[in-house]
Amino acid sequence: MKFKQTDEQNQRIERITPTHLVIGIDMAKDAHVGQATNFRGIVQSKRHLSFTNNKMGLKDLDVWSLSCSRNTD
């Protein structure tokens, strides 16, 4: 069963192309931290984003991720 799970994960990783922006998020109870990288794992943002665990924080994440994606074009 573990083999199938690893195989599925590898297939998802193979679908990442040069046009993708990968956002990694370290989640916590009250605040989260996000970092943007390109498909090779090279950091695309000048600085990570700290955002709160509420609607306003998610809006901040959305705006930040859009700005990061514009920087990669």
C-alpha angles and dihedrals in degrees: 000000000000090000091059092049092051091046091053092049091051090052090054091049091050090057091064108106135186089267094061125100112206116210116196117196128196103205126208136165100267107009136026133201124216133193128187123217135170124242091280094052096255111146111251100184125075089224139004121260123240111198137171127249097251140079093279091052091051090050088052089051091051094050092044094049091050090051090049092050091052089054091057096053 
